[in-house]
Amino acid sequence: MSLAEGNSSGAAAVKWKRLFRVLLVLAVLVLIGVSVGAVLSPWLPVLVLLTPFAAQVTALALLAVVLGLVLGMRRWVLVPAALAVWQGALLVPFLWPAAPAPAPVSGQPLHVLSLNLWLTNPAPQETVDYLLQSGADVIATVETDPGWRQRLKALESTYPYHVYCGVYRCGAALFSKLPFTSSYVGPAGDDLPIVVSATIDWQGKPLTLTSLQILNPRIGLGRGFQAEQGASLTRALANFTGDAVMMGDFNSVPWGPLQRQLRAGTPFDNRGRLAFTWPSWAPAIFRIPIDQIFVAGGLAIRNYRAGPAAGSDHLPVLADIYRTSP
């Protein structure tokens, strides 16, 4: 190679390096914009669509740190490193229990399962077969339209106790191996969302089970319809007493404003657990945890996890419920 050719090759390498640096800086600026936008979502409802991506921003910011070091941007990498710490901190309360040690539990667990069946599920029989083989004691479903009700009759021999929501555009349902002592279908309080609730006698004490679906944030996006449902649910549950399990598709993430408000204003909690459930066909790092199981009262959750893909665009969420006192 001649000297001229060597100089030309070196100049081209420098240009490419500069280009990659510029692109990396722009990518990090986008990640910062997403993060700041999520913070502003309580005041600008349209930005609520940015709140689910803390895990993805964390992963991409860490990747930016690595690429920045490779490109010789040693001081600049402090920016994506700080971003990774900021967004990663949002996940920490849901990766580990808030208490220093898990609460002691007693008795045998109640196995619960929550699943959004998906109205346009292309493999409904696969979903029904999965539910039958799940081993759950209680199953909560949403998007349980009349077609699904017909298919789910196959569950009745295993889950003889069930209640459906017959209200327009409400698809919540509960299936149980244990008998219901009472049930309720209707608004959580004086407004939406519509819930399906039932009480069972479990280990000598009443336990309330609830299935619900919070409105998709894209519906009434600019007017904050989802936030209104969250506020209504929080008001309805503010003075709840007793033991309860609340399951469903919350169409929001645990660190977002809706669930923060719910935890702060009610006895229900979902910290210390995280399961990335939607969309089911995406790799785990690209899924978001919008399906939740909350508990209230003297209950603790163990073995919280996402189940396998079973036809729906959501993965099921499963958990073992224990009492924290005899």
N, C-alpha and C positions, 0 to 999 in steps of 0.2 A: 504494500500500500504506500502510495506517495505521501509526502508531507501535506500536500494540498487536500488529498482525499481524507487524511486523518483529521485535519482541521475541520473539514466539512462534516465529517461524521460526528465529531465532538460538538460542533455547533448545533447539529440536529438533535443530539441527545439532550443538550441544555434546553432547547425549545420544548421538547416533549416533557421534560421534567417541570418546566415552568407551567405548561398546560395542565399537567396532572395536579400541581399545587393549586392552581386557580380553581380547577374543578372540585378539588377536595374542600377548599375554603367555601365555595358556593354550596356544596352539599351540607356542610356543617351549619351554614347560615339557615338553610331550609329546616334542619333539625331544630335549631334554636327557635325558628318561627313557629314550628309545630308545638313546641313546648310552651312558649309564651302564649300562643293562641289558646291552648288548653286551660291555662290559668285564667284567662279572660272569659271563659265560657259562661260563668254565672251571670255576667253582664251582657254578653253578646251570644244569645242562644245558638246561633248558627255555628259557633266554634265548638260546640259540644262534640262534633264529629272528630275533633282532634284529640279528645281526652283518652281514647283507648290505647294509644300507641307508645306508652312509656317503656314497655319491654323492648319494642323494636327500636326506639330511639336510643335506648341504653346500649343495645347490641351494636347498632351502627356507629354510635359515638366511640365505642371501644375499638371498632374496626378503623375508624378515622385516626385514632391515636397510633395504632400500629402503622398505618400507611404514612402518617405524618413523620414518624420516626424513620421509616425507610427512605422518605424523600428529604430527610435532613431538616425538618421543621421542628426542631427540638423545643423551642420556647412556645411556639404556636400550639403544640399538642396539649398544652394546659387548658386550652379552651374546650376541645371535645372531652378531655378528661373531667373537667368540672361539670360539663353537661351530662356525662355518664353517671357521675355521682348524684347529681340532682334528680335525674329521672329514675335511677336505680333505687334511690331512697324511697320513692313512692311505692315500690314493690315490697320493700323489706317487711312492713307489718303483716303482709299476707303470705310471706314465705316462712315465717316463724311465729309461734304464738307470742302474744304480747307479754304474758306472765313469764317470770324467770323459769318456772317449772310447770309442766302440765298439771291441771287439776286432777286429783285422784278420782277414779270412777268406780262404779260398782255395778254388779249384775251383768246380764247378757245384753249385747247390743241390739238395737233395732236397725236393720239394714234398710236404707232408703235410697231411692234412685229418682232423679229428675231428668226429663228429656223433652225437648221441643221436637215434636214428631215431624214437623215440616209439612205444610199443606200440599206441596208439589213433590213429595217424597217419591222417587222413582222405583224404590224397592220396599214397599210397605210390608210385604211378608217377611223380609229380612228383619225389619224392625220388630214386628210382632214376635217372631221366633226369639230374638234377643231378649225381649222383655220377659218372655216365659222362662227362659233359661237363666235369668239374671240372679235368681236367688233372693231378690229384694223382698222385704216384708211389706213395704209401702212404695208405691210408684206414683209420682206426680208427672202429669203430662200437660203440655199446652199445644195450641193449634189443633185441638181435638175436634175437628168438624164432624158433621154427620157421617161422612164417608169413613172417617177414622173410628167413629163409635161402632159402626157395623163391623169393622175389622177387629176391633178390640174385644168383641164378644168372646173371642178365643181365650181371653184371659180369665173369664168368669169362673171357671172351675178351680183355678188356682187362687184367684183374687175375688172371692164372692161378694165382697163389700166394696161398693164403688159409688161415686157421685160425679155427675157431669154438670157442666154449666150450660143451662138452656137459654141464657140471655144472648141477645143478638151480638155477634162479633166477639163472644167470649168462648175460648176453646180450652179452658182449664179443666182438669179432671184429676180425681184421686182414686187409686185402687189399693185395696188393703187385704191382707190375710187375717187381720184382726177386726172384730166387729166395731162399727161406729156406734157411739152412744148418742151422738147428735151430729148434725151437719148444717151447713149454711152456704148459700149461693147468692151473691149480690155484691154491692159496692163495699169496699173495705171500710168506708165510713159514710160520709154524705156525698161522695163523688167517686169517680174512677180512680183506680182500676177495679174491675170486677174480680172477685176472688172466689175460690172454692175451698171451704174449710170443713174439717170433720174432727171430732174428738174421739179418741180411743182410750180405753182403760189399759194402761201399760205399766206393769210392775206395781199394781195397786194404786196408781195415781193417774189423773187425767192428763192427756197429752194432746195438744191441738196441732193438727196438720193443715198446712195451707199450700195451695198451688195457685200461681198467678203468672201473668205476663205483663210487663210494663211496655208501654207504647214504644215502637221503634222511633228513635230520635229524628229520623228523616221526615216523619209525618208531623206537619205543623212546625217545621224546623225553625223558621224565623220567629215564631210566636211562643216557643218554649213549651209545647204541649207535654213533652215528656217530663220536664221539670215540674209542671203542674200536677201530674200524676204522682211523682215522687213526694211532693209536698203534701198531697192529700193522703197518701199512704202513711207518711210520718205522723200526721195529725191523728189518723185513725188508730195508730198503734202506740201513741205516746204514753197512755196510761194502762197498757196491757200488763196483766199480772198472770203468772202461771208459767207452765212449761210449754214450749211451742217449737215447731220446726216449720220454716217457711221456705218453699222451694219454687224455682221457676226460671224463666228467661227474663232477666231484668234489663236486657238491652242497654246495659251500662257496665262500667268496670268498677271494681272495688274502690279504687283511689279517686274516682270521679265524684262530682258534686252531689249527685243523687244518692249514692250509697253512703257517702260521708254524712249527709244530712240524716239519713235513716239510722245510722249507728248513733249519732249524737242525740237524736230526739226520741229514740225508742230503746227498749231493753234488748233489741235484736242485734246480733253481732255476727260477723263473718271473717274476723281477722284470724291470722294464723293458718290460712289455707288458700290455695290458688290452683285453679285448673283451667287451662286454655282450651276452649271448646268450639270456637267458631272462626272460620268455616272448617268443617270436619276434614275436608280433603287437603287442606294446606299443611305444610310442615309446622311443627309445634311453635317455632319462633315467629311464624306469621299469623298464628291464631290469636284471638283475644278472649278474655275470660268473662263472658256476658251471662253465663248461666251460673246461678248461685244457690247455696243452701245456707240460710241463716238459722240460728237457734236463740232462744230466750229462756230464762229461768235456770233451773238447776240441771242443765244439760251440757255435755261436752261432745265434740266431734273428734273422731279418730279415723284414720285411713281414708282421708278425703282425696278423691282422685277423679280424673276423667276416664270414662270407659272407652271401649273401642268404637270405631265407626260402624254404624248399623243402619245404613240407608238414609238417615237424616243428614241435613247440612250442619247440624249441631252434634257434638259428642255428648253422651250422657254424663251426668255428674253423680257419683256415688259416695256414700259416707256411712260410717257406723256411729249411731247415736247412743251415748251412755248417759246414765244419771250420775251426777257428781256427789250424791248422798243417797243412803239407803231409802 
